[in-house]
Amino acid sequence: MSIRPFLSGLFIFGLFIATAVGAQAADLAFSTSLRGDAAPTATGSKATGTVTIVVHTDAQTVDIAANISGITPDRFAHHLAHAPVGPMHLHIYQADGNVSLLLPFPLSDAYVATSDGFTYTRKGYGYAEGAAILKSTIAFDAFVAAMKSGAVVFNIHTEAFPDGEISGTVVPAK
């Protein structure tokens, strides 16, 4: 048996283990800009927003900070704002055209009205807590993969636009 294939295989195995261990204890940052002219909403709304999301893979939690202008909490879609899923959530848009809720942001005191909109700040939101609200079977690792995929959209639902007034594609933060 040649030593070269053995060492090559050992190197690849070591790289795989190092990558897996590194991936288990990472903080992954994502962001999006929300607009009314962005797909999939394309409502023409003049409201805007910025959202940053940090996924803590070791604790399986999410930190989120959203700053929204042009939508006040009294305009949230009542059927969602008063339901466990809340007025804002992450959706995954799949290649086959199906759309699924990925993570909800229920109405709470984390939503704070401002003069022209609202902010939302939450730290340590357990992925399992959000998945339980949705009765989702999507594993945390699949959630992380979806966040990295470019197929996740953040949107805000209002009475005027029950399917979402503003939205934006979630991308890795730079």
Stockholm file with secondary structure:
# STOCKHOLM 1.0

chainA/1-174         MSIRPFLSGLFIFGLFIATAVGAQAADLAFSTSLRGDAAPTATGSKATGTVTIVVHTDAQTVDIAANISGITPDRFAHHLAHAPVGPMHLHIYQADGNVSLLLPFPLSDAYVATSDGFTYTRKGYGYAEGAAILKSTIAFDAFVAAMKSGAVVFNIHTEAFPDGEISGTVVPAK
#=GR chainA/1-174 SS CCHHHHHHHHHHHHHHHHHHHHHHTCEEEEEEEEESSSTTTCCCCCCEEEEEEEEETTTTEEEEEEEEESCCGGGBCHHHHTSTTCSEEEEEECTTSCEEEEEEECCSTTEEECSSEEEEEEEEEEHHHHHHHHTCCCCHHHHHHHHHHTCEEEEECBSSCTTCSEEEECEECC
#=GC SS_cons         CCHHHHHHHHHHHHHHHHHHHHHHTCEEEEEEEEESSSTTTCCCCCCEEEEEEEEETTTTEEEEEEEEESCCGGGBCHHHHTSTTCSEEEEEECTTSCEEEEEEECCSTTEEECSSEEEEEEEEEEHHHHHHHHTCCCCHHHHHHHHHHTCEEEEECBSSCTTCSEEEECEECC
//
